[in-house]
Amino acid sequence: MSVELDEVRSFLAQHEPFSRLPEEELDALPAHLSIAYFRRGDVIVRLGEENFFLHVIRTGAIDVLGEDGVLLDRRDSGLTFGYSTLMGQPESRYEMIAVEDCLVFRLPQEAFTQLAERNPDIARFFSAQSRQIRAAARELSDATTGDALRTPIEEITRTDPLQADSTTSISAAAQLMSEHGASSLLVVDGGELTGIVTDRDLRSRVLALGRDPQEAIAEIMTCTPVTVNASVPAMEALLHMAERGIHHLPVVAKGQLRGIVTQSDITRLLQNDPLYLTADLSRKNSAEELAGSFNEATALAARYVERGSTPSEAASLITIAADAIARRLCVLAERELGAPPVDYAFVAVGSQGRREMALASDQDNALVLADDYDEALHGEYFARLSLFVCTGLDKAGQVLCPGEMMAMTPQWRMTVTQWEKTFHEWITAPQPDALLNAQIFFDFRVLYGSRELGERVHSAAVTMGKGARRMHAHLASLAARREPPLTFFRGLVVERDGEYANTLDIKKGGTAGIVQMARLFALAIGSEEVDTRKRLREAAGDSLSKMGAQELLDAFDYLRSLTLAHQARQLRDGVAPDYHIDPKQLGRLERERLRDAFRAIKSMQNALATKYPVRNI
């Protein structure tokens, strides 16, 4: 046997399933192999095309993609691909793409078939591998579970909601609601939904104001109410309610009114589920009653993680609770201080703004004030209000921001015009502090008060940021510096000493970089999305390649899953949650997936260096 063939034999003998072969089969196998070289980005096997080779990766890595470009698996040195076409129909169910420069051994179908016939273990191995990849494809495409929060909202929709037209008197509407035991009435004119009246409207807009009960309900109804599509999961309906502080959602399908769903309906759906995070928060009447409520919510979310929740669901549940607590504290502050002298918006920024909170998130928030705000006349009111809310959140368990990016800091209470001027300064003169602030405050979402004020500021900021190439380059530079903890040879780098010795920071070297890149890609196309996954999807095919977007999405989901599982274990063990993971506590497959995620981040950082002059600023 030649030196070259001996080297190939030695390589095969180290990897499944070839390590199972008898010596004589191993000796003969290298002579049947050919060698092929593929550059990064080459499509080796196309979806739907015939393939007549078993491929064995000598060096490099390939991705296995299903329909719609869903990443099913990533394989590197010693692993195989293309076998499913050799054991059934020759048309490939998957697409195989080189994600690194690859050197591949190829075994023709005839030689593979003969080898499998002589060695049944080989046939069984690849048959099992085919079943696994098909199962992965089904799991990712179906994503069906029995979790209550994934129940389509149409399954709990009341299809016979109480209705009346807008000329109906308040008195008649109240009597109708009382007779039917209904907490709401839909206002329908000419077959079109034009408004909604709830029992809360009757209390606050009629009784409290002494209105004439003979007036038409058009005078007190909420016009053009928020609706939800019948196909969305209960989780999404719950988010809509929590986001807007409402308890009733009309349900539509193909533009037609189907019925109504209430917060109580979802509560009943979840009444045996310990993970309903927002129950009773709206009934708390003091900051003291809310004390510890965020800690309780994160503990419940941790249990949800341990039951197999997706990262997005877990983060949404935590964010729902944080949002609900902040809104309740705003209401309680106004109750104590009186009505606000001018309109304002209490906004969340950072991870809460993106709805991506983890079990270790602190608070980041601010106030947007109407332009008729006068510091001398109104300053004390909003200083007291923001102090009440921020310290109340801290008591609830959402700790104060160590960087003081909170509404209780005077710097982060500004009028609309002042906010717009501040964003303009950050964008046109991006100094280090300005860049840090801009990154956090571009993730801007109204929690309470005037939605119009907050959305005006955010929209103006995004418009200014879209064409700001200099700021884009600075943001790209910051994102590129978030080095994943990988060695040149793909090893994982851990901290050598100190409190976190032998661990790696999965946020600093992982998710934070993806968040930064997604923000940059969204700004480059003028997107007002704040959610990282939505930003990546919107940017795909525009400021970011579709393949790059999918790789970052997969990496983001995996790193968040790992983070939440780690933090859930810490909470269960009575340890303060953090982002420092010991890779030795992970299984081999988890470590491989962690390396894959870090490699995807590093690859995109390298691409940023080409697209933006990150080394020249």
C-alpha positions as CSV (number, residue, x, y, z in Angstrom):
1,M,0.0,0.0,0.0
2,S,1.4,3.5,-0.9
3,V,2.1,6.1,1.7
4,E,-0.9,8.2,0.4
5,L,-3.4,5.2,0.6
6,D,-2.0,4.2,4.0
7,E,-2.7,7.8,5.3
8,V,-6.3,7.6,3.9
9,R,-6.8,4.1,5.6
10,S,-5.5,5.5,8.9
11,F,-7.9,8.4,8.7
12,L,-10.9,6.2,7.9
13,A,-10.0,3.8,10.7
14,Q,-10.5,6.7,13.2
15,H,-14.1,7.5,12.3
16,E,-17.5,5.8,12.3
17,P,-18.7,3.6,10.7
18,F,-15.4,2.7,8.9
19,S,-13.7,1.9,12.3
20,R,-16.1,-1.1,12.5
21,L,-14.8,-2.7,9.2
22,P,-12.6,-5.8,9.2
23,E,-8.9,-5.1,8.5
24,E,-9.1,-6.5,4.9
25,E,-12.0,-4.2,4.1
26,L,-10.1,-1.2,5.4
27,D,-7.1,-2.1,3.4
28,A,-9.1,-2.3,0.2
29,L,-11.4,0.7,0.7
30,P,-8.9,3.6,-0.1
31,A,-8.3,2.4,-3.6
32,H,-12.0,3.0,-4.4
33,L,-12.0,6.6,-3.3
34,S,-11.5,9.7,-5.3
35,I,-10.6,13.1,-3.9
36,A,-12.5,16.4,-4.6
37,Y,-11.9,19.9,-3.4
38,F,-14.7,22.4,-2.8
39,R,-14.4,26.1,-2.0
40,R,-16.4,27.9,0.7
41,G,-19.9,28.5,-0.7
42,D,-19.9,25.7,-3.3
43,V,-23.1,23.7,-3.5
44,I,-21.8,20.1,-3.4
45,V,-25.2,18.3,-3.6
46,R,-28.3,20.3,-4.7
47,L,-31.8,19.7,-3.5
48,G,-33.7,17.5,-5.9
49,E,-30.7,16.5,-7.9
50,E,-29.2,13.0,-8.3
51,N,-26.1,12.1,-6.2
52,F,-24.1,8.9,-6.7
53,F,-21.4,9.3,-4.1
54,L,-20.9,8.8,-0.4
55,H,-18.8,11.9,0.7
56,V,-16.4,11.7,3.6
57,I,-15.1,15.1,4.9
58,R,-11.3,15.1,5.3
59,T,-11.0,18.7,6.1
60,G,-13.5,21.7,6.2
61,A,-17.2,21.7,7.0
62,I,-20.5,21.5,5.2
63,D,-24.1,22.5,6.0
64,V,-27.1,20.2,5.4
65,L,-30.1,22.3,4.5
66,G,-33.7,21.2,4.1
67,E,-36.5,22.8,2.2
68,D,-36.8,26.6,2.6
69,G,-33.1,26.7,3.5
70,V,-33.6,25.4,7.1
71,L,-30.3,24.3,8.6
72,L,-30.6,20.7,9.7
73,D,-27.0,19.8,10.5
74,R,-23.4,21.0,10.2
75,R,-20.7,18.4,9.6
76,D,-16.9,18.6,9.7
77,S,-13.8,16.3,9.5
78,G,-14.5,12.6,9.7
79,L,-18.3,12.9,9.1
80,T,-20.1,11.8,6.0
81,F,-23.0,13.1,3.8
82,G,-24.9,12.1,0.7
83,Y,-25.7,8.6,1.9
84,S,-29.5,9.0,1.8
85,T,-29.5,9.1,-2.0
86,L,-27.5,5.8,-2.0
87,M,-30.1,4.0,0.0
88,G,-33.3,4.9,-1.8
89,Q,-34.3,7.4,-4.5
90,P,-31.2,9.1,-6.0
91,E,-32.7,12.6,-5.9
92,S,-31.4,14.4,-2.8
93,R,-33.9,15.5,-0.2
94,Y,-31.4,18.0,1.1
95,E,-28.8,20.6,-0.1
96,M,-25.2,20.3,1.0
97,I,-23.1,23.5,0.9
98,A,-19.4,24.0,1.8
99,V,-19.2,26.5,4.7
100,E,-15.4,26.2,4.7
101,D,-12.9,25.1,2.0
102,C,-13.3,21.3,2.0
103,L,-11.2,18.3,1.0
104,V,-13.6,15.4,0.5
105,F,-13.1,11.6,-0.2
106,R,-15.8,10.3,-2.5
107,L,-16.9,6.6,-2.7
108,P,-19.0,5.7,-5.8
109,Q,-22.5,4.2,-5.3
110,E,-21.5,0.8,-6.7
111,A,-18.6,0.4,-4.3
112,F,-20.7,1.7,-1.4
113,T,-23.5,-0.8,-2.2
114,Q,-21.1,-3.7,-2.4
115,L,-19.4,-2.6,0.9
116,A,-22.8,-2.4,2.6
117,E,-23.8,-5.9,1.3
118,R,-20.7,-7.4,2.7
119,N,-20.9,-5.5,6.0
120,P,-24.5,-5.2,7.4
121,D,-23.3,-2.9,10.2
122,I,-22.4,-0.2,7.5
123,A,-26.0,-0.4,6.1
124,R,-27.6,-0.2,9.5
125,F,-25.4,2.8,10.4
126,F,-26.3,4.9,7.4
127,S,-30.0,3.8,7.6
128,A,-30.1,5.1,11.2
129,Q,-28.3,8.3,10.1
130,S,-30.9,8.9,7.4
131,R,-33.8,8.5,9.8
132,Q,-32.2,11.0,12.2
133,I,-31.8,13.7,9.6
134,R,-35.4,13.1,8.4
135,A,-36.6,13.4,12.0
136,A,-34.6,16.6,12.4
137,A,-36.2,18.0,9.3
138,R,-39.7,17.1,10.5
139,E,-39.0,18.6,13.9
140,L,-37.8,21.9,12.5
141,S,-40.5,22.2,9.8
142,D,-43.4,21.2,12.0
143,A,-42.3,22.6,15.4
144,T,-45.5,21.3,16.9
145,T,-45.9,20.7,20.6
146,G,-48.8,20.4,23.1
147,D,-47.8,23.5,25.1
148,A,-50.9,25.5,26.1
149,L,-49.3,28.8,24.9
150,R,-49.0,27.4,21.4
151,T,-52.7,26.7,21.1
152,P,-54.2,28.5,18.1
153,I,-56.3,31.4,19.4
154,E,-59.2,30.3,17.3
155,E,-59.6,27.2,19.5
156,I,-60.6,29.3,22.5
157,T,-62.3,32.2,20.6
158,R,-65.9,33.0,21.6
159,T,-67.7,32.9,18.2
160,D,-70.9,34.5,19.4
161,P,-69.7,37.8,20.9
162,L,-72.2,40.4,22.1
163,Q,-72.7,43.0,19.4
164,A,-74.5,46.3,18.9
165,D,-74.3,49.2,16.4
166,S,-72.8,52.6,17.3
167,T,-76.1,54.3,17.7
168,T,-77.1,52.1,20.7
169,S,-77.4,54.0,23.9
170,I,-74.9,53.6,26.7
171,S,-77.8,52.5,29.0
172,A,-79.0,49.9,26.5
173,A,-75.5,48.6,26.0
174,A,-74.9,48.3,29.7
175,Q,-78.2,46.4,30.2
176,L,-77.3,44.1,27.3
177,M,-73.9,43.3,28.9
178,S,-75.5,42.7,32.3
179,E,-78.1,40.4,30.9
180,H,-75.5,38.2,29.1
181,G,-72.9,38.4,31.8
182,A,-70.4,39.8,29.2
183,S,-67.5,42.1,30.0
184,S,-67.4,43.6,26.5
185,L,-69.5,44.5,23.6
186,L,-68.3,44.7,20.0
187,V,-69.6,47.7,18.0
188,V,-70.4,46.6,14.4
189,D,-71.8,48.9,11.8
190,G,-72.8,47.5,8.4
191,G,-70.9,44.3,9.1
192,E,-67.7,46.1,9.9
193,L,-66.1,46.2,13.3
194,T,-65.9,49.9,14.3
195,G,-65.3,49.8,18.0
196,I,-65.4,48.0,21.4
197,V,-67.0,48.9,24.8
198,T,-65.8,47.1,27.9
199,D,-67.0,47.1,31.5
200,R,-63.9,49.2,32.3
201,D,-65.1,51.8,29.8
202,L,-68.5,52.0,31.5
203,R,-66.8,52.6,34.9
204,S,-64.1,55.1,33.8
205,R,-65.8,56.9,30.8
206,V,-69.4,57.0,32.0
207,L,-69.8,56.6,35.8
208,A,-66.6,58.3,36.8
209,L,-67.4,61.3,34.5
210,G,-71.2,61.4,35.1
211,R,-72.1,61.1,31.5
212,D,-75.6,60.9,30.3
213,P,-76.5,57.1,29.8
214,Q,-78.7,58.0,26.9
215,E,-75.7,59.1,24.8
216,A,-74.7,56.7,22.0
217,I,-71.9,54.2,22.7
218,A,-70.0,55.8,19.8
219,E,-69.1,58.5,22.3
220,I,-67.3,56.2,24.7
221,M,-66.2,53.2,22.6
222,T,-62.6,52.5,21.7
223,C,-62.5,53.1,17.9
224,T,-60.8,50.7,15.5
225,P,-59.7,48.3,18.2
226,V,-56.6,46.1,18.0
227,T,-57.5,42.7,16.5
228,V,-55.7,39.4,16.3
229,N,-55.7,36.8,13.5
230,A,-57.4,33.5,14.4
231,S,-54.3,31.5,13.5
232,V,-51.9,33.0,16.0
233,P,-50.9,31.1,19.1
234,A,-52.3,32.1,22.5
235,M,-48.8,33.3,23.4
236,E,-49.0,36.0,20.7
237,A,-52.5,37.1,21.8
238,L,-51.2,37.4,25.3
239,L,-48.3,39.5,24.1
240,H,-50.7,41.9,22.3
241,M,-52.8,42.3,25.5
242,A,-49.8,42.8,27.8
243,E,-48.2,45.2,25.4
244,R,-51.3,47.5,25.3
245,G,-52.7,46.9,28.8
246,I,-56.0,45.5,27.4
247,H,-58.1,42.5,28.3
248,H,-60.2,41.9,25.2
249,L,-59.1,41.1,21.6
250,P,-61.5,40.8,18.7
251,V,-60.4,37.8,16.5
252,V,-60.5,38.1,12.7
253,A,-59.8,35.6,9.8
254,K,-59.4,36.8,6.2
255,G,-60.6,40.2,7.2
256,Q,-63.8,38.9,8.7
257,L,-64.8,39.1,12.4
258,R,-64.7,35.7,13.9
259,G,-65.3,36.5,17.6
260,I,-63.5,37.7,20.7
261,V,-60.9,36.3,23.1
262,T,-60.3,37.7,26.6
263,Q,-57.4,37.5,29.0
264,S,-59.7,35.3,31.2
265,D,-60.0,32.8,28.4
266,I,-56.2,32.5,28.2
267,T,-56.0,32.3,32.0
268,R,-58.5,29.4,31.9
269,L,-56.4,27.7,29.2
270,L,-53.4,28.0,31.5
271,Q,-55.1,27.5,34.8
272,N,-53.3,24.2,35.4
273,D,-50.0,25.6,34.0
274,P,-47.7,27.1,36.6
275,L,-46.1,29.3,34.0
276,Y,-48.7,32.0,33.6
277,L,-46.5,35.0,34.5
278,T,-48.8,38.0,34.5
279,A,-51.6,36.8,36.7
280,D,-52.8,39.3,39.3
281,L,-50.1,41.9,38.6
282,S,-52.8,44.4,37.5
283,R,-54.5,44.0,40.8
284,K,-51.5,45.0,42.9
285,N,-52.1,48.3,44.7
286,S,-48.6,49.3,45.9
287,A,-44.9,48.8,45.2
288,E,-44.7,46.7,48.3
289,E,-47.3,44.3,46.9
290,L,-45.2,44.0,43.7
291,A,-42.0,43.3,45.7
292,G,-40.4,40.1,44.5
293,S,-42.8,39.6,41.6
294,F,-40.1,39.7,38.9
295,N,-38.1,37.1,40.8
296,E,-41.2,34.9,40.9
297,A,-41.7,35.4,37.2
298,T,-38.1,34.4,36.4
299,A,-38.4,31.4,38.6
300,L,-41.5,30.3,36.7
301,A,-39.9,31.0,33.4
302,A,-36.9,28.8,34.5
303,R,-39.4,26.0,35.0
304,Y,-40.8,26.7,31.5
305,V,-37.2,26.4,30.1
306,E,-36.7,23.1,31.8
307,R,-39.9,21.8,30.2
308,G,-38.5,22.5,26.7
309,S,-39.6,26.1,25.9
310,T,-38.0,27.7,22.9
311,P,-35.7,30.7,23.6
312,S,-38.1,33.1,22.1
313,E,-41.0,31.9,24.2
314,A,-39.0,32.0,27.4
315,A,-37.7,35.5,26.7
316,S,-41.2,36.7,25.8
317,L,-42.6,35.3,29.1
318,I,-40.0,37.1,31.1
319,T,-40.5,40.3,29.1
320,I,-44.3,40.1,29.6
321,A,-43.8,40.1,33.3
322,A,-41.3,42.9,33.3
323,D,-43.6,45.0,31.1
324,A,-46.6,44.4,33.2
325,I,-44.8,45.3,36.4
326,A,-43.5,48.6,34.9
327,R,-46.9,49.5,33.6
328,R,-48.5,48.8,37.0
329,L,-45.9,50.9,38.7
330,C,-46.6,53.8,36.3
331,V,-50.3,53.6,37.2
332,L,-49.5,53.5,40.9
333,A,-47.1,56.5,40.5
334,E,-49.8,58.6,38.8
335,R,-52.3,57.5,41.5
336,E,-49.9,58.8,44.2
337,L,-48.6,61.9,42.3
338,G,-51.7,62.9,40.4
339,A,-52.3,63.2,36.7
340,P,-49.1,64.0,34.7
341,P,-48.8,67.7,33.8
342,V,-47.8,66.8,30.2
343,D,-47.9,63.7,28.0
344,Y,-45.1,61.3,28.4
345,A,-43.9,57.8,27.4
346,F,-42.1,55.3,29.6
347,V,-39.9,53.3,27.3
348,A,-37.8,50.1,27.6
349,V,-34.5,49.9,25.9
350,G,-31.8,47.2,25.6
351,S,-32.9,43.5,26.0
352,Q,-36.3,44.4,27.4
353,G,-36.9,46.8,24.4
354,R,-36.0,43.8,22.1
355,R,-38.2,41.4,24.1
356,E,-35.1,39.3,24.6
357,M,-34.7,39.3,28.4
358,A,-32.9,36.4,30.1
359,L,-33.0,35.3,33.7
360,A,-30.2,37.7,34.7
361,S,-31.5,40.9,33.0
362,D,-31.4,44.2,34.8
363,Q,-33.5,47.3,33.9
364,D,-32.8,49.8,31.1
365,N,-35.5,52.5,30.6
366,A,-36.1,56.1,29.8
367,L,-38.8,58.8,29.6
368,V,-39.9,60.7,26.5
369,L,-41.7,64.0,27.3
370,A,-43.9,66.1,25.2
371,D,-42.4,69.2,23.8
372,D,-44.5,71.4,26.1
373,Y,-42.6,70.1,29.1
374,D,-41.1,72.8,31.3
375,E,-38.3,71.7,33.6
376,A,-39.1,74.4,36.2
377,L,-42.8,73.5,36.3
378,H,-42.8,69.8,35.6
379,G,-39.3,68.5,36.5
380,E,-40.1,67.5,40.0
381,Y,-43.2,65.5,39.0
382,F,-41.3,63.3,36.5
383,A,-38.3,62.9,38.7
384,R,-40.5,61.5,41.5
385,L,-42.5,59.4,39.0
386,S,-39.3,57.8,37.5
387,L,-37.8,57.2,40.9
388,F,-41.0,55.5,42.0
389,V,-41.0,53.2,39.0
390,C,-37.3,52.4,38.9
391,T,-37.0,51.6,42.6
392,G,-40.3,49.7,42.4
393,L,-38.8,47.5,39.6
394,D,-35.7,47.0,41.8
395,K,-37.8,45.8,44.7
396,A,-39.7,43.5,42.3
397,G,-36.4,41.9,41.4
398,Q,-35.4,43.7,38.2
399,V,-32.3,45.3,39.6
400,L,-31.1,48.8,38.9
401,C,-28.9,49.2,35.9
402,P,-25.2,49.5,37.0
403,G,-24.6,52.0,34.2
404,E,-27.6,54.1,35.4
405,M,-29.4,53.9,32.0
406,M,-32.8,54.5,33.7
407,A,-35.5,57.0,33.7
408,M,-34.5,58.0,37.3
409,T,-31.3,59.4,35.9
410,P,-32.0,63.0,34.7
411,Q,-30.0,62.4,31.6
412,W,-32.5,59.9,30.3
413,R,-35.6,62.1,30.7
414,M,-35.9,64.3,27.6
415,T,-38.5,65.8,25.3
416,V,-39.2,64.5,21.8
417,T,-37.1,67.3,20.3
418,Q,-34.3,66.7,22.7
419,W,-34.3,63.0,22.0
420,E,-34.2,63.6,18.3
421,K,-31.3,66.1,18.7
422,T,-29.4,63.6,20.9
423,F,-29.8,60.8,18.4
424,H,-28.6,63.1,15.7
425,E,-25.4,63.9,17.7
426,W,-24.8,60.2,18.4
427,I,-25.2,59.4,14.7
428,T,-23.2,62.2,13.2
429,A,-20.4,62.2,15.8
430,P,-20.1,58.6,17.0
431,Q,-17.7,58.8,19.8
432,P,-17.2,55.8,22.1
433,D,-19.8,56.8,24.7
434,A,-22.2,57.9,22.0
435,L,-21.8,54.5,20.3
436,L,-22.6,52.7,23.5
437,N,-25.7,54.8,24.1
438,A,-26.9,54.6,20.4
439,Q,-26.7,50.8,20.5
440,I,-28.8,50.5,23.6
441,F,-31.3,53.2,22.7
442,F,-32.0,52.0,19.1
443,D,-33.7,49.1,20.9
444,F,-36.6,51.4,21.9
445,R,-40.1,50.3,22.8
446,V,-43.0,52.1,24.6
447,L,-44.4,50.4,27.7
448,Y,-46.7,53.0,29.1
449,G,-48.1,56.5,28.2
450,S,-48.2,58.1,24.8
451,R,-47.2,55.6,22.2
452,E,-47.1,58.4,19.6
453,L,-44.3,60.2,21.4
454,G,-42.1,57.2,21.7
455,E,-42.7,55.9,18.2
456,R,-42.0,59.4,16.8
457,V,-38.5,59.4,18.5
458,H,-37.7,55.8,17.4
459,S,-38.8,56.4,13.8
460,A,-36.8,59.6,13.5
461,A,-33.7,57.8,14.9
462,V,-34.0,55.0,12.4
463,T,-34.5,57.4,9.5
464,M,-31.4,59.3,10.5
465,G,-29.4,56.1,11.0
466,K,-30.2,54.5,7.7
467,G,-27.8,56.5,5.6
468,A,-25.2,57.1,8.3
469,R,-22.3,55.2,6.7
470,R,-19.8,56.5,9.2
471,M,-21.8,55.3,12.1
472,H,-22.4,51.9,10.3
473,A,-18.6,51.5,10.1
474,H,-18.2,52.3,13.8
475,L,-21.0,49.8,14.7
476,A,-19.4,47.2,12.5
477,S,-16.1,47.7,14.2
478,L,-17.7,47.2,17.6
479,A,-19.4,44.1,16.5
480,A,-16.2,42.7,15.0
481,R,-14.4,43.2,18.3
482,R,-16.8,40.9,20.1
483,E,-14.5,38.0,19.5
484,P,-16.0,34.5,20.1
485,P,-13.9,32.5,22.5
486,L,-12.3,30.2,19.9
487,T,-8.7,29.3,19.2
488,F,-7.2,29.2,15.7
489,F,-7.8,25.4,15.7
490,R,-11.4,25.7,16.9
491,G,-10.8,25.1,20.5
492,L,-12.9,26.8,23.2
493,V,-11.1,29.6,25.1
494,V,-11.9,29.8,28.8
495,E,-10.9,32.4,31.4
496,R,-7.7,31.3,33.2
497,D,-8.3,32.7,36.6
498,G,-10.5,34.8,38.8
499,E,-14.1,34.3,39.8
500,Y,-15.0,32.8,36.4
501,A,-11.9,30.6,35.9
502,N,-12.5,27.8,33.4
503,T,-15.7,29.3,32.0
504,L,-16.5,31.3,28.9
505,D,-18.8,34.3,28.7
506,I,-21.6,33.2,26.3
507,K,-23.1,36.7,26.1
508,K,-19.9,38.7,25.6
509,G,-18.5,36.4,23.0
510,G,-21.7,35.1,21.5
511,T,-25.2,36.6,21.7
512,A,-24.1,40.2,22.1
513,G,-22.2,40.1,18.8
514,I,-25.2,38.8,17.0
515,V,-27.5,41.4,18.6
516,Q,-25.0,44.1,17.5
517,M,-24.8,42.8,13.9
518,A,-28.6,42.4,13.6
519,R,-29.0,46.0,14.8
520,L,-26.5,47.2,12.2
521,F,-28.1,45.3,9.3
522,A,-31.6,46.6,10.3
523,L,-30.4,50.2,10.4
524,A,-28.8,49.8,7.0
525,I,-32.2,49.1,5.5
526,G,-34.1,51.5,7.6
527,S,-36.1,48.8,9.5
528,E,-37.8,49.9,12.7
529,E,-37.9,46.3,14.1
530,V,-36.2,45.9,17.5
531,D,-36.4,42.1,17.8
532,T,-33.1,40.5,16.8
533,R,-34.6,37.5,14.9
534,K,-37.0,39.8,13.0
535,R,-34.1,42.2,12.2
536,L,-32.1,39.3,10.7
537,R,-35.1,38.1,8.7
538,E,-35.8,41.5,7.3
539,A,-32.1,42.1,6.4
540,A,-31.8,38.7,4.7
541,G,-31.2,39.2,1.0
542,D,-30.6,42.9,1.4
543,S,-27.9,44.1,3.8
544,L,-27.1,40.5,4.7
545,S,-27.0,37.3,2.6
546,K,-29.8,34.8,3.2
547,M,-27.3,32.1,4.2
548,G,-25.6,34.5,6.6
549,A,-28.9,35.5,8.1
550,Q,-29.8,31.8,8.7
551,E,-26.5,31.0,10.2
552,L,-26.8,33.9,12.7
553,L,-30.4,32.9,13.5
554,D,-29.4,29.3,14.2
555,A,-26.4,30.5,16.3
556,F,-28.6,33.0,18.2
557,D,-31.3,30.4,19.0
558,Y,-28.8,27.8,20.2
559,L,-26.7,30.2,22.4
560,R,-29.9,31.6,24.0
561,S,-31.1,28.0,24.7
562,L,-27.8,27.2,26.3
563,T,-27.9,30.4,28.3
564,L,-31.4,30.0,29.6
565,A,-30.8,26.3,30.5
566,H,-27.6,27.3,32.4
567,Q,-29.4,30.1,34.2
568,A,-32.4,27.9,35.0
569,R,-30.1,25.4,36.7
570,Q,-28.4,28.2,38.7
571,L,-31.8,29.5,39.9
572,R,-32.8,26.0,40.9
573,D,-29.5,25.7,42.9
574,G,-30.0,29.0,44.6
575,V,-27.2,30.7,42.6
576,A,-27.5,34.2,41.0
577,P,-27.8,33.6,37.3
578,D,-25.0,34.7,35.0
579,Y,-23.6,34.1,31.5
580,H,-20.5,32.1,32.4
581,I,-20.6,28.5,31.2
582,D,-18.1,25.8,31.9
583,P,-17.8,23.9,28.6
584,K,-16.6,20.8,30.4
585,Q,-20.1,20.5,31.8
586,L,-21.5,20.2,28.3
587,G,-21.8,17.0,26.3
588,R,-19.7,16.4,23.2
589,L,-22.6,17.3,20.9
590,E,-23.3,20.5,22.8
591,R,-19.7,21.6,22.6
592,E,-19.7,20.9,18.9
593,R,-22.8,23.0,18.4
594,L,-21.3,25.7,20.6
595,R,-18.2,25.8,18.4
596,D,-20.4,25.9,15.3
597,A,-22.3,28.9,16.7
598,F,-19.1,30.7,17.5
599,R,-17.7,29.9,14.0
600,A,-20.8,31.3,12.4
601,I,-20.4,34.6,14.4
602,K,-16.7,34.8,13.5
603,S,-17.4,34.2,9.8
604,M,-19.9,37.1,9.8
605,Q,-17.5,39.3,11.6
606,N,-14.9,38.6,9.0
607,A,-17.4,39.6,6.3
608,L,-18.1,42.9,8.1
609,A,-14.4,43.7,7.8
610,T,-14.8,43.5,4.0
611,K,-18.1,45.4,3.8
612,Y,-17.1,48.2,6.2
613,P,-13.7,49.8,6.7
614,V,-13.6,48.6,10.3
615,R,-9.8,48.7,10.6
616,N,-9.5,52.2,9.4
617,I,-11.6,54.1,11.9
